[in-house]
Amino acid sequence: MMHQQGSLMPPLLGDVFCQCRSGVDPGGGGGHADDPSSASPSKPVTRQPVADDWHSDSGQSAHPCDICGGPEQEHRLKVLFQVLDVNGDGGICVNDLTIGLKKLGVHRTEHELMKIVKAGDKDLDGQLDFEEFVHYLRDHEKKLRLVFKSLDKKNDGRIDSQEIMQSLRDLGVNISEEQAEKILRSMDKNGTMTIDWNEWRDYHLLHPAGNIPEIILYWKHSTIFDVGESLMVPDEFTAEEKQTGMWWRHLVAGGGAGAVSRTCTAPLDRLKVLMQVHASKSNSMHIAGGFSQMIREGGVRSLWRGNGINVIKIAPESAIKFMAYEQIKRLIGSNQETLGIAERLVAGSLAGVIAQSSIYPMEVLKTRLALRKTGQYSGILDCAKHIFQREGVAAFYKGYVPNMLGIIPYAGIDLAVYETLKNSWLQRYATDSADPGVFVLLACGTTSSTCGQLSSYPLALVRTRMQAQATQEGGPQMSMTGLFRHIVRTEGATGLYRGLAPNFMKVIPSVSISYVVYEYLKITLGVQSK
Protein backbone atom coordinates (compact mmCIF):
# COMPACT_ATOMS: atom_id res chain seq x y z
CA MET A 1 0.00 0.00 0.00
CA MET A 2 1.45 3.33 -1.06
CA HIS A 3 1.30 6.36 1.24
CA GLN A 4 1.50 9.98 0.19
CA GLN A 5 4.48 12.08 1.28
CA GLY A 6 3.97 13.27 4.84
CA SER A 7 1.81 10.25 5.81
CA LEU A 8 2.52 8.30 8.98
CA MET A 9 4.94 5.42 9.23
CA PRO A 10 3.34 2.05 8.37
CA PRO A 11 3.23 -0.79 10.91
CA LEU A 12 6.72 -2.26 10.37
CA LEU A 13 8.53 1.04 10.72
CA GLY A 14 6.19 2.24 13.47
CA ASP A 15 6.79 -0.96 15.46
CA VAL A 16 10.51 -0.31 15.59
CA PHE A 17 9.99 2.91 17.49
CA CYS A 18 6.59 2.47 19.07
CA GLN A 19 7.09 -0.85 20.90
CA CYS A 20 9.35 0.90 23.40
CA ARG A 21 6.71 2.85 25.36
CA SER A 22 7.46 2.76 29.04
CA GLY A 23 6.25 5.77 30.97
CA VAL A 24 3.44 7.17 33.09
CA ASP A 25 -0.03 7.80 31.79
CA PRO A 26 -2.05 10.92 32.78
CA GLY A 27 -3.61 8.94 35.61
CA GLY A 28 -0.18 8.19 37.07
CA GLY A 29 0.03 4.47 36.23
CA GLY A 30 3.21 2.99 34.73
CA GLY A 31 3.15 0.83 31.65
CA HIS A 32 5.30 -0.96 29.11
CA ALA A 33 4.99 -1.77 25.44
CA ASP A 34 4.35 -5.43 26.21
CA ASP A 35 1.24 -4.41 28.14
CA PRO A 36 -1.49 -3.95 25.49
CA SER A 37 -3.31 -1.39 27.61
CA SER A 38 -0.31 0.93 27.63
CA ALA A 39 0.06 0.77 23.86
CA SER A 40 -3.47 1.88 23.13
CA PRO A 41 -3.47 4.89 20.79
CA SER A 42 -6.42 6.38 22.66
CA LYS A 43 -4.41 6.49 25.88
CA PRO A 44 -1.51 8.95 25.52
CA VAL A 45 1.74 8.40 27.29
CA THR A 46 3.45 11.39 28.85
CA ARG A 47 7.03 11.37 29.97
CA GLN A 48 9.91 13.72 30.56
CA PRO A 49 12.43 14.24 27.74
CA VAL A 50 15.01 11.48 27.39
CA ALA A 51 17.78 13.79 28.59
CA ASP A 52 16.07 13.80 32.00
CA ASP A 53 15.67 10.02 32.19
CA TRP A 54 19.28 9.63 33.32
CA HIS A 55 18.69 11.80 36.37
CA SER A 56 15.10 11.27 37.43
CA ASP A 57 13.75 13.68 40.03
CA SER A 58 12.23 10.79 41.91
CA GLY A 59 15.58 9.11 42.18
CA GLN A 60 14.44 6.01 40.30
CA SER A 61 16.77 4.53 37.74
CA ALA A 62 15.62 4.50 34.13
CA HIS A 63 14.30 1.29 32.63
CA PRO A 64 16.42 0.18 29.64
CA CYS A 65 13.44 0.86 27.37
CA ASP A 66 13.31 4.47 28.53
CA ILE A 67 16.38 5.14 26.46
CA CYS A 68 15.53 2.63 23.70
CA GLY A 69 18.29 0.39 24.94
CA GLY A 70 16.48 -2.88 25.67
CA PRO A 71 17.44 -6.11 23.85
CA GLU A 72 14.08 -6.27 22.03
CA GLN A 73 14.53 -2.74 20.76
CA GLU A 74 18.08 -3.54 19.63
CA HIS A 75 16.73 -6.51 17.66
CA ARG A 76 14.02 -4.41 16.02
CA LEU A 77 16.57 -1.76 15.03
CA LYS A 78 18.69 -4.49 13.43
CA VAL A 79 15.66 -5.71 11.47
CA LEU A 80 14.93 -2.17 10.26
CA PHE A 81 18.59 -1.64 9.38
CA GLN A 82 18.58 -4.82 7.27
CA VAL A 83 15.41 -3.69 5.48
CA LEU A 84 16.90 -0.28 4.67
CA ASP A 85 20.34 -1.68 3.75
CA VAL A 86 19.09 -2.61 0.28
CA ASN A 87 22.37 -3.84 -1.18
CA GLY A 88 23.42 -5.59 2.03
CA ASP A 89 26.83 -3.95 2.26
CA GLY A 90 26.51 -3.02 5.94
CA GLY A 91 25.88 0.67 5.27
CA ILE A 92 22.81 2.79 4.46
CA CYS A 93 23.35 5.48 1.84
CA VAL A 94 20.84 7.98 0.40
CA ASN A 95 19.93 5.55 -2.40
CA ASP A 96 19.33 2.74 0.14
CA LEU A 97 17.08 5.00 2.19
CA THR A 98 15.11 6.03 -0.90
CA ILE A 99 14.41 2.44 -1.96
CA GLY A 100 14.04 1.00 1.54
CA LEU A 101 11.60 3.63 2.79
CA LYS A 102 9.53 3.34 -0.39
CA LYS A 103 9.16 -0.39 0.33
CA LEU A 104 7.78 0.62 3.73
CA GLY A 105 5.41 3.16 2.18
CA VAL A 106 7.30 6.19 3.50
CA HIS A 107 8.24 8.90 1.00
CA ARG A 108 10.89 11.52 1.68
CA THR A 109 12.62 13.93 -0.68
CA GLU A 110 16.27 13.37 -1.62
CA HIS A 111 17.20 16.55 0.28
CA GLU A 112 15.58 15.23 3.48
CA LEU A 113 17.34 11.87 3.15
CA MET A 114 20.68 13.62 2.58
CA LYS A 115 20.11 15.56 5.82
CA ILE A 116 19.52 12.28 7.69
CA VAL A 117 22.70 10.70 6.35
CA LYS A 118 24.75 13.86 6.94
CA ALA A 119 23.47 14.17 10.53
CA GLY A 120 24.39 10.58 11.45
CA ASP A 121 27.52 10.04 9.35
CA LYS A 122 30.28 10.39 11.98
CA ASP A 123 33.14 8.91 9.92
CA LEU A 124 32.18 10.93 6.80
CA ASP A 125 32.09 7.93 4.46
CA GLY A 126 28.74 8.93 2.93
CA GLN A 127 26.68 6.20 4.59
CA LEU A 128 25.41 5.05 7.99
CA ASP A 129 26.69 1.83 9.52
CA PHE A 130 24.55 0.15 12.17
CA GLU A 131 26.13 2.01 15.09
CA GLU A 132 25.73 5.38 13.37
CA PHE A 133 22.14 4.51 12.40
CA VAL A 134 21.17 3.66 15.99
CA HIS A 135 22.97 6.72 17.35
CA TYR A 136 21.17 9.01 14.88
CA LEU A 137 17.72 7.61 15.75
CA ARG A 138 18.28 7.88 19.50
CA ASP A 139 19.80 11.36 19.28
CA HIS A 140 17.00 12.58 17.02
CA GLU A 141 14.38 11.13 19.38
CA LYS A 142 15.89 13.11 22.28
CA LYS A 143 15.47 16.32 20.29
CA LEU A 144 11.92 15.36 19.32
CA ARG A 145 11.02 14.79 22.98
CA LEU A 146 12.29 18.24 23.92
CA VAL A 147 10.30 19.84 21.11
CA PHE A 148 7.18 17.83 22.01
CA LYS A 149 7.44 18.92 25.65
CA SER A 150 7.84 22.57 24.67
CA LEU A 151 4.72 22.32 22.48
CA ASP A 152 2.67 20.55 25.16
CA LYS A 153 1.69 23.71 27.04
CA LYS A 154 -1.05 21.97 29.08
CA ASN A 155 1.35 19.17 30.04
CA ASP A 156 -1.33 16.55 29.33
CA GLY A 157 0.65 14.44 26.87
CA ARG A 158 -1.24 15.73 23.82
CA ILE A 159 -0.77 18.61 21.41
CA ASP A 160 -3.85 20.35 20.01
CA SER A 161 -4.27 23.14 17.45
CA GLN A 162 -4.35 25.87 20.13
CA GLU A 163 -0.99 24.73 21.54
CA ILE A 164 0.59 24.77 18.07
CA MET A 165 -0.75 28.29 17.48
CA GLN A 166 0.51 29.46 20.89
CA SER A 167 3.99 27.97 20.41
CA LEU A 168 4.38 29.64 17.03
CA ARG A 169 3.00 32.90 18.46
CA ASP A 170 5.72 32.79 21.14
CA LEU A 171 8.24 32.81 18.30
CA GLY A 172 6.46 35.69 16.56
CA VAL A 173 4.83 33.50 13.90
CA ASN A 174 1.07 33.87 13.58
CA ILE A 175 -0.96 31.16 11.83
CA SER A 176 -4.71 30.60 11.59
CA GLU A 177 -6.53 27.78 13.38
CA GLU A 178 -7.21 26.21 9.98
CA GLN A 179 -3.46 26.10 9.27
CA ALA A 180 -2.79 24.61 12.73
CA GLU A 181 -5.41 21.91 12.12
CA LYS A 182 -3.79 21.13 8.76
CA ILE A 183 -0.49 20.52 10.59
CA LEU A 184 -2.30 18.26 13.08
CA ARG A 185 -4.07 16.21 10.40
CA SER A 186 -0.74 15.36 8.77
CA MET A 187 0.35 13.56 11.97
CA ASP A 188 -2.94 12.43 13.54
CA LYS A 189 -3.37 8.62 13.28
CA ASN A 190 -6.66 8.13 15.08
CA GLY A 191 -8.68 11.19 14.01
CA THR A 192 -8.80 12.76 17.50
CA MET A 193 -7.32 16.05 16.20
CA THR A 194 -4.68 15.81 18.91
CA ILE A 195 -1.19 14.30 18.73
CA ASP A 196 0.30 12.16 21.46
CA TRP A 197 4.02 11.49 21.85
CA ASN A 198 3.94 8.28 19.81
CA GLU A 199 2.21 9.94 16.85
CA TRP A 200 4.66 12.83 17.01
CA ARG A 201 7.67 10.51 17.10
CA ASP A 202 6.39 8.19 14.37
CA TYR A 203 5.93 11.10 12.00
CA HIS A 204 9.17 12.96 12.68
CA LEU A 205 11.82 10.36 13.47
CA LEU A 206 12.84 9.85 9.85
CA HIS A 207 11.71 13.33 8.80
CA PRO A 208 14.53 15.78 9.59
CA ALA A 209 12.72 19.05 8.82
CA GLY A 210 9.67 20.73 10.25
CA ASN A 211 10.36 21.18 13.96
CA ILE A 212 9.73 24.60 15.40
CA PRO A 213 13.29 25.50 16.53
CA GLU A 214 14.26 25.48 12.85
CA ILE A 215 12.42 28.77 12.49
CA ILE A 216 14.90 30.28 14.92
CA LEU A 217 17.85 28.55 13.27
CA TYR A 218 17.01 29.60 9.73
CA TRP A 219 15.67 33.11 10.29
CA LYS A 220 18.76 34.70 11.85
CA HIS A 221 18.72 38.45 11.30
CA SER A 222 20.97 40.61 13.45
CA THR A 223 23.86 38.12 13.45
CA ILE A 224 23.83 37.92 9.64
CA PHE A 225 23.12 41.45 8.45
CA ASP A 226 25.50 44.31 9.11
CA VAL A 227 24.58 47.63 7.50
CA GLY A 228 26.96 49.71 9.59
CA GLU A 229 24.47 50.37 12.39
CA SER A 230 24.19 48.09 15.42
CA LEU A 231 20.71 48.96 16.63
CA MET A 232 18.92 45.71 15.71
CA VAL A 233 17.24 43.52 18.33
CA PRO A 234 19.57 40.56 19.03
CA ASP A 235 18.72 37.16 17.58
CA GLU A 236 17.24 34.33 19.62
CA PHE A 237 19.33 31.19 20.08
CA THR A 238 17.81 27.79 20.75
CA ALA A 239 18.56 25.90 23.97
CA GLU A 240 20.57 23.41 21.94
CA GLU A 241 22.73 26.18 20.42
CA LYS A 242 23.46 27.56 23.88
CA GLN A 243 24.33 24.14 25.30
CA THR A 244 26.64 23.20 22.41
CA GLY A 245 28.39 26.58 22.25
CA MET A 246 27.06 27.32 18.75
CA TRP A 247 25.81 30.74 19.93
CA TRP A 248 29.28 32.23 20.29
CA ARG A 249 30.31 30.81 16.91
CA HIS A 250 27.31 32.56 15.35
CA LEU A 251 28.34 35.82 17.06
CA VAL A 252 31.98 35.50 15.96
CA ALA A 253 30.90 34.70 12.40
CA GLY A 254 28.56 37.70 12.48
CA GLY A 255 31.33 39.95 13.84
CA GLY A 256 33.81 38.82 11.19
CA ALA A 257 31.20 39.31 8.47
CA GLY A 258 30.49 42.80 9.80
CA ALA A 259 34.18 43.70 9.77
CA VAL A 260 34.60 42.68 6.12
CA SER A 261 31.30 44.31 5.11
CA ARG A 262 32.10 47.63 6.82
CA THR A 263 35.59 47.72 5.33
CA CYS A 264 34.28 47.12 1.81
CA THR A 265 31.66 49.88 2.11
CA ALA A 266 33.76 52.31 4.23
CA PRO A 267 34.14 54.93 1.42
CA LEU A 268 30.35 55.28 1.19
CA ASP A 269 30.08 55.49 4.98
CA ARG A 270 32.70 58.26 5.17
CA LEU A 271 30.93 60.14 2.37
CA LYS A 272 27.67 59.88 4.32
CA VAL A 273 29.32 61.43 7.41
CA LEU A 274 30.81 64.28 5.34
CA MET A 275 27.44 65.01 3.72
CA GLN A 276 25.63 64.90 7.08
CA VAL A 277 28.02 67.46 8.55
CA HIS A 278 29.03 69.72 5.65
CA ALA A 279 26.25 69.55 3.04
CA SER A 280 23.74 72.42 3.03
CA LYS A 281 21.67 74.51 0.62
CA SER A 282 24.64 76.79 -0.04
CA ASN A 283 27.13 73.89 -0.17
CA SER A 284 25.44 71.19 -2.22
CA MET A 285 27.70 68.13 -1.98
CA HIS A 286 27.00 65.38 -4.52
CA ILE A 287 28.27 61.80 -4.47
CA ALA A 288 30.81 62.15 -7.30
CA GLY A 289 31.97 65.54 -6.01
CA GLY A 290 32.30 64.20 -2.49
CA PHE A 291 34.51 61.30 -3.59
CA SER A 292 36.74 63.53 -5.73
CA GLN A 293 37.07 66.01 -2.84
CA MET A 294 38.16 63.23 -0.43
CA ILE A 295 40.72 61.82 -2.90
CA ARG A 296 42.05 65.31 -3.74
CA GLU A 297 42.52 66.13 -0.04
CA GLY A 298 44.06 62.86 1.18
CA GLY A 299 44.47 60.36 -1.64
CA VAL A 300 42.67 57.06 -2.11
CA ARG A 301 43.57 55.83 1.38
CA SER A 302 41.60 58.69 2.90
CA LEU A 303 38.38 56.99 1.75
CA TRP A 304 38.83 54.56 4.67
CA ARG A 305 39.31 57.15 7.44
CA GLY A 306 37.38 56.13 10.54
CA ASN A 307 36.97 52.52 9.41
CA GLY A 308 39.48 51.11 11.91
CA ILE A 309 37.54 52.18 15.00
CA ASN A 310 34.27 51.24 13.25
CA VAL A 311 35.51 47.64 12.92
CA ILE A 312 37.13 47.49 16.39
CA LYS A 313 33.87 48.42 18.13
CA ILE A 314 31.97 45.44 16.65
CA ALA A 315 33.36 42.90 19.15
CA PRO A 316 32.67 44.72 22.45
CA GLU A 317 29.30 46.00 21.28
CA SER A 318 28.08 42.56 20.12
CA ALA A 319 29.31 40.84 23.28
CA ILE A 320 27.81 43.42 25.66
CA LYS A 321 24.50 43.48 23.78
CA PHE A 322 24.18 39.67 23.81
CA MET A 323 25.00 39.39 27.53
CA ALA A 324 22.67 42.27 28.42
CA TYR A 325 19.87 40.76 26.31
CA GLU A 326 20.15 37.39 28.07
CA GLN A 327 20.15 39.04 31.52
CA ILE A 328 17.15 41.24 30.65
CA LYS A 329 15.26 38.16 29.43
CA ARG A 330 15.77 36.63 32.89
CA LEU A 331 14.66 39.85 34.63
CA ILE A 332 11.51 39.95 32.51
CA GLY A 333 10.83 36.56 34.04
CA SER A 334 9.72 34.76 30.91
CA ASN A 335 10.03 30.98 31.22
CA GLN A 336 9.79 30.57 27.47
CA GLU A 337 12.89 29.57 25.53
CA THR A 338 12.13 32.49 23.21
CA LEU A 339 10.36 35.78 23.83
CA GLY A 340 7.31 37.21 22.12
CA ILE A 341 7.64 40.20 19.79
CA ALA A 342 6.81 42.89 22.37
CA GLU A 343 9.16 41.36 24.95
CA ARG A 344 11.91 41.03 22.33
CA LEU A 345 11.55 44.71 21.43
CA VAL A 346 11.76 45.82 25.08
CA ALA A 347 14.67 43.49 25.92
CA GLY A 348 16.47 44.26 22.64
CA SER A 349 16.09 48.03 22.98
CA LEU A 350 17.35 48.00 26.58
CA ALA A 351 20.27 45.76 25.59
CA GLY A 352 21.02 48.21 22.75
CA VAL A 353 21.02 51.16 25.18
CA ILE A 354 23.44 49.34 27.51
CA ALA A 355 25.77 48.33 24.66
CA GLN A 356 25.72 51.75 23.00
CA SER A 357 26.34 53.50 26.33
CA SER A 358 29.36 51.27 26.92
CA ILE A 359 31.04 51.91 23.57
CA TYR A 360 29.67 55.40 22.75
CA PRO A 361 33.07 57.16 23.02
CA MET A 362 34.17 54.93 20.11
CA GLU A 363 31.23 56.30 18.06
CA VAL A 364 32.48 59.84 18.67
CA LEU A 365 36.04 58.83 17.72
CA LYS A 366 34.74 57.25 14.50
CA THR A 367 33.02 60.49 13.47
CA ARG A 368 36.01 62.67 14.34
CA LEU A 369 38.44 60.37 12.49
CA ALA A 370 36.17 60.28 9.42
CA LEU A 371 36.11 64.12 9.37
CA ARG A 372 39.82 64.68 10.08
CA LYS A 373 42.14 66.49 7.71
CA THR A 374 45.41 64.93 6.49
CA GLY A 375 47.99 64.94 9.29
CA GLN A 376 45.52 66.11 11.96
CA TYR A 377 45.81 62.93 14.06
CA SER A 378 48.40 60.17 13.95
CA GLY A 379 45.86 57.50 14.95
CA ILE A 380 42.98 56.50 17.20
CA LEU A 381 44.79 57.09 20.51
CA ASP A 382 46.16 60.44 19.36
CA CYS A 383 42.65 61.53 18.39
CA ALA A 384 41.27 60.46 21.78
CA LYS A 385 44.08 62.34 23.59
CA HIS A 386 43.42 65.56 21.64
CA ILE A 387 39.66 65.43 22.34
CA PHE A 388 40.23 64.78 26.06
CA GLN A 389 42.80 67.59 26.44
CA ARG A 390 40.81 70.22 24.52
CA GLU A 391 37.18 69.35 25.33
CA GLY A 392 37.18 67.10 28.38
CA VAL A 393 35.40 63.81 29.08
CA ALA A 394 31.95 65.22 28.16
CA ALA A 395 33.01 65.45 24.50
CA PHE A 396 33.01 61.65 24.28
CA TYR A 397 29.24 61.66 24.90
CA LYS A 398 28.16 64.40 22.50
CA GLY A 399 25.07 63.31 20.57
CA TYR A 400 24.35 60.59 23.15
CA VAL A 401 20.65 61.48 23.63
CA PRO A 402 19.58 61.44 19.94
CA ASN A 403 21.56 58.22 19.50
CA MET A 404 19.67 56.51 22.33
CA LEU A 405 16.32 57.86 21.11
CA GLY A 406 17.08 56.47 17.65
CA ILE A 407 17.31 52.91 18.99
CA ILE A 408 13.55 52.56 19.57
CA PRO A 409 12.24 53.50 16.08
CA TYR A 410 15.11 51.67 14.37
CA ALA A 411 14.80 48.44 16.37
CA GLY A 412 10.99 48.56 16.48
CA ILE A 413 10.40 49.10 12.76
CA ASP A 414 13.21 46.75 11.71
CA LEU A 415 11.79 43.98 13.93
CA ALA A 416 8.16 44.62 12.91
CA VAL A 417 8.91 44.64 9.17
CA TYR A 418 11.17 41.58 9.40
CA GLU A 419 8.63 39.58 11.43
CA THR A 420 5.80 40.58 9.05
CA LEU A 421 7.78 39.47 6.00
CA LYS A 422 8.89 36.29 7.79
CA ASN A 423 5.32 35.39 8.81
CA SER A 424 4.03 36.09 5.31
CA TRP A 425 6.63 33.76 3.77
CA LEU A 426 6.09 31.01 6.36
CA GLN A 427 2.31 31.08 5.89
CA ARG A 428 2.41 31.03 2.10
CA TYR A 429 5.48 29.06 1.11
CA ALA A 430 6.82 27.01 4.05
CA THR A 431 5.98 23.33 3.58
CA ASP A 432 8.56 20.86 4.85
CA SER A 433 11.08 23.34 6.22
CA ALA A 434 11.35 26.80 7.73
CA ASP A 435 14.43 27.43 5.53
CA PRO A 436 13.61 30.47 3.37
CA GLY A 437 16.62 30.22 1.07
CA VAL A 438 19.29 32.87 0.50
CA PHE A 439 17.34 35.30 -1.65
CA VAL A 440 14.25 35.47 0.57
CA LEU A 441 16.44 35.98 3.64
CA LEU A 442 18.45 38.73 1.94
CA ALA A 443 15.32 40.47 0.63
CA CYS A 444 13.59 40.42 4.04
CA GLY A 445 16.72 41.56 5.88
CA THR A 446 17.50 44.35 3.42
CA THR A 447 13.92 45.67 3.42
CA SER A 448 13.54 45.69 7.20
CA SER A 449 16.98 47.23 7.82
CA THR A 450 16.31 49.95 5.26
CA CYS A 451 12.94 50.80 6.85
CA GLY A 452 14.56 50.91 10.29
CA GLN A 453 17.32 53.24 9.09
CA LEU A 454 14.87 55.54 7.30
CA SER A 455 12.75 55.93 10.45
CA SER A 456 15.67 56.92 12.69
CA TYR A 457 17.80 58.80 10.13
CA PRO A 458 17.01 62.37 11.32
CA LEU A 459 18.15 61.42 14.83
CA ALA A 460 21.31 59.81 13.40
CA LEU A 461 22.08 62.99 11.44
CA VAL A 462 21.61 65.22 14.51
CA ARG A 463 23.83 62.85 16.53
CA THR A 464 26.61 63.08 13.92
CA ARG A 465 26.42 66.87 13.77
CA MET A 466 26.60 67.12 17.56
CA GLN A 467 29.62 64.79 17.60
CA ALA A 468 31.30 67.00 14.99
CA GLN A 469 30.44 70.44 16.40
CA ALA A 470 33.86 71.08 17.93
CA THR A 471 35.56 70.44 14.57
CA GLN A 472 33.80 73.47 13.06
CA GLU A 473 35.72 76.43 14.46
CA GLY A 474 33.54 79.36 15.39
CA GLY A 475 30.37 77.32 14.87
CA PRO A 476 27.58 77.37 17.48
CA GLN A 477 27.45 74.56 20.07
CA MET A 478 23.76 73.63 19.92
CA SER A 479 21.59 71.21 21.87
CA MET A 480 19.63 68.42 20.19
CA THR A 481 16.35 70.38 19.96
CA GLY A 482 18.21 73.56 18.95
CA LEU A 483 19.97 71.70 16.16
CA PHE A 484 16.71 70.17 14.91
CA ARG A 485 15.10 73.63 14.73
CA HIS A 486 18.18 75.15 13.07
CA ILE A 487 18.29 72.47 10.34
CA VAL A 488 14.56 72.69 9.59
CA ARG A 489 14.66 76.52 9.55
CA THR A 490 17.72 76.88 7.32
CA GLU A 491 17.47 73.78 5.10
CA GLY A 492 13.89 72.55 5.38
CA ALA A 493 12.79 69.02 6.28
CA THR A 494 15.05 67.58 3.56
CA GLY A 495 18.02 68.84 5.55
CA LEU A 496 17.37 66.05 8.08
CA TYR A 497 18.10 63.49 5.34
CA ARG A 498 21.48 64.75 4.08
CA GLY A 499 23.73 61.80 3.19
CA LEU A 500 20.79 59.41 2.76
CA ALA A 501 21.79 58.46 -0.81
CA PRO A 502 25.26 57.02 0.03
CA ASN A 503 23.73 55.45 3.14
CA PHE A 504 21.20 53.51 1.05
CA MET A 505 23.77 52.78 -1.66
CA LYS A 506 25.77 50.74 0.85
CA VAL A 507 22.83 48.70 2.20
CA ILE A 508 22.64 46.05 -0.56
CA PRO A 509 26.43 45.51 -0.88
CA SER A 510 26.72 45.49 2.95
CA VAL A 511 24.02 42.86 3.36
CA SER A 512 25.30 40.74 0.47
CA ILE A 513 28.93 40.81 1.61
CA SER A 514 28.10 40.16 5.27
CA TYR A 515 25.87 37.20 4.35
CA VAL A 516 28.48 35.55 2.11
CA VAL A 517 31.27 36.05 4.68
CA TYR A 518 28.97 34.89 7.50
CA GLU A 519 28.21 31.64 5.69
CA TYR A 520 31.92 31.06 4.97
CA LEU A 521 32.90 31.75 8.59
CA LYS A 522 30.12 29.47 9.86
CA ILE A 523 31.71 26.58 7.96
CA THR A 524 35.20 27.55 9.16
CA LEU A 525 34.06 27.73 12.80
CA GLY A 526 32.13 24.45 12.54
CA VAL A 527 28.63 25.86 13.01
CA GLN A 528 26.26 22.98 12.33
CA SER A 529 23.76 23.43 9.53
CA LYS A 530 20.45 22.00 10.58
FENQUILIN-V371473 format. One record per pair of residues at least 24 apart in sequence whose C-alpha atoms are under 8 Angstrom apart, sorted by sequence separation. I is the first residue (numbers start at 0). J is the second residue. If there is no record, write none. Layout:
BEGIN
{{I/J} {I/J}}
END
This chain:
BEGIN
{{20/44} {22/46} {92/116} {159/183} {212/237} {324/349} {324/350} {417/443} {222/249} {323/350} {417/444} {222/250} {224/253} {321/350} {417/446} {222/252} {223/253} {227/257} {320/350} {323/353} {416/446} {417/447} {222/253} {225/256} {226/257} {319/350} {320/351} {323/354} {364/395} {416/447} {160/192} {222/254} {225/257} {363/395} {415/447} {92/125} {93/126} {159/192} {160/193} {223/256} {224/257} {269/302} {320/353} {363/396} {414/447} {92/126} {159/193} {226/260} {227/261} {269/303} {319/353} {320/354} {361/395} {363/397} {413/447} {416/450} {461/495} {91/126} {92/127} {158/193} {159/194} {225/260} {226/261} {269/304} {319/354} {360/395} {412/447} {413/448} {460/495} {90/126} {91/127} {157/193} {158/194} {225/261} {266/302} {269/305} {359/395} {360/396} {413/449} {460/496} {90/127} {91/128} {157/194} {158/195} {265/302} {266/303} {317/354} {359/396} {413/450} {460/497} {90/128} {157/195} {265/303} {316/354} {412/450} {413/451} {457/495} {89/128} {90/129} {156/195} {157/196} {316/355} {412/451} {456/495} {457/496} {89/129} {156/196} {359/399} {411/451} {456/496} {21/62} {262/303} {265/306} {316/357} {409/450} {410/451} {316/358} {409/451} {412/454} {21/64} {22/65} {315/358} {408/451} {409/452} {456/499} {20/64} {21/65} {167/211} {262/306} {19/64} {20/65} {170/215} {261/306} {409/454} {19/65} {312/358} {408/454} {409/455} {408/455} {19/67} {261/309} {262/310} {355/403} {80/129} {147/196} {261/310} {312/361} {406/455} {405/455} {352/403} {405/456} {77/129} {80/132} {144/196} {147/199} {258/310} {309/361} {19/72} {257/310} {308/361} {309/362} {405/458} {18/72} {352/406} {404/458} {405/459} {449/503} {258/313} {351/406} {16/72} {257/313} {308/364} {309/365} {402/458} {15/72} {76/133} {143/200} {308/365} {401/458} {402/459} {449/506} {348/406} {401/459} {254/313} {305/364} {306/365} {348/407} {15/75} {140/200} {143/203} {254/314} {305/365} {401/461} {402/462} {15/76} {143/204} {305/366} {401/462} {445/506} {305/367} {348/410} {400/462} {445/507} {254/317} {305/368} {306/369} {347/410} {398/461} {399/462} {15/79} {140/204} {146/210} {304/368} {305/369} {398/462} {139/204} {146/211} {304/369} {397/462} {398/463} {445/510} {146/212} {303/369} {304/370} {344/410} {398/464} {444/510} {12/79} {250/317} {304/371} {344/411} {398/465} {136/204} {397/465} {398/466} {136/205} {397/466} {441/510} {67/137} {344/414} {396/466} {441/511} {66/137} {308/379} {394/466} {441/514} {297/372} {296/372} {297/373} {296/373} {401/479} {400/479} {398/479} {233/320} {233/321} {115/205} {12/103} {50/141} {115/206} {233/324} {11/103} {49/141} {115/207} {48/141} {114/207} {9/103} {272/366} {8/103} {9/104} {49/144} {111/206} {8/104} {9/105} {48/144} {111/207} {273/369} {8/105} {47/144} {48/145} {111/208} {272/369} {273/370} {366/463} {370/467} {7/105} {238/336} {272/370} {6/105} {107/206} {237/336} {367/466} {5/105} {48/148} {237/337} {269/369} {366/466} {367/467} {4/105} {5/106} {47/148} {236/337} {269/370} {366/467} {2/104} {3/105} {4/106} {5/107} {235/337} {1/104} {2/105} {3/106} {4/107} {363/466} {367/470} {0/104} {1/105} {2/106} {45/155} {46/156} {45/156} {232/343} {44/156} {232/344} {43/156} {43/157} {233/347} {232/347} {231/347} {232/348} {230/348} {232/351} {231/351} {230/351} {229/351} {25/155} {25/156} {41/189} {40/189} {44/195} {45/196} {43/195} {44/196} {43/196} {44/197} {43/197} {169/335} {170/337} {169/337} {170/338} {171/339} {169/338} {170/339} {171/340} {169/339} {170/340} {168/339} {169/340} {230/406} {7/185} {231/409} {232/410} {6/185} {7/186} {230/409} {231/410} {5/185} {6/186} {17/197} {230/410} {7/188} {231/413} {232/414} {231/414} {16/200} {17/201} {276/460} {16/201} {275/460} {276/463} {13/201} {275/463} {276/464} {275/464} {272/463} {276/467} {8/201} {7/201} {8/202} {7/202} {6/202} {5/202} {218/421} {280/490} {279/490} {279/494} {286/501} {217/433} {218/434} {217/434} {218/435} {217/435} {213/432} {214/433} {278/497} {213/433} {214/434} {224/444} {213/434} {275/496} {209/431} {218/440} {226/448} {275/497} {208/431} {209/432} {274/497} {275/498} {208/432} {209/433} {220/444} {274/498} {208/433} {273/498} {271/497} {272/498} {271/498} {270/498} {271/499} {271/500} {271/501} {270/501} {271/502} {268/501} {267/501} {268/502} {267/502} {267/504} {268/505} {267/505} {264/505} {264/508} {264/509} {172/418} {263/509} {171/418} {260/508} {261/509} {172/421} {173/422} {260/509} {172/422} {260/510} {171/422} {174/426} {260/512} {259/512} {260/513} {259/513} {256/512} {257/513} {256/513} {259/516} {256/514} {256/515} {253/513} {256/516} {255/516} {256/517} {255/517} {252/516} {253/517} {256/520} {252/517} {255/520} {252/518} {252/520} {252/521} {249/521} {252/524} {248/521} {248/524} {248/525} {249/526} {248/526} {226/505} {226/506} {245/526} {227/509} {245/527} {226/509} {225/509} {226/510} {224/509} {225/510} {224/510} {223/510} {225/513} {224/513} {223/513} {224/514} {223/514} {223/517} {216/529} {213/529}}
END
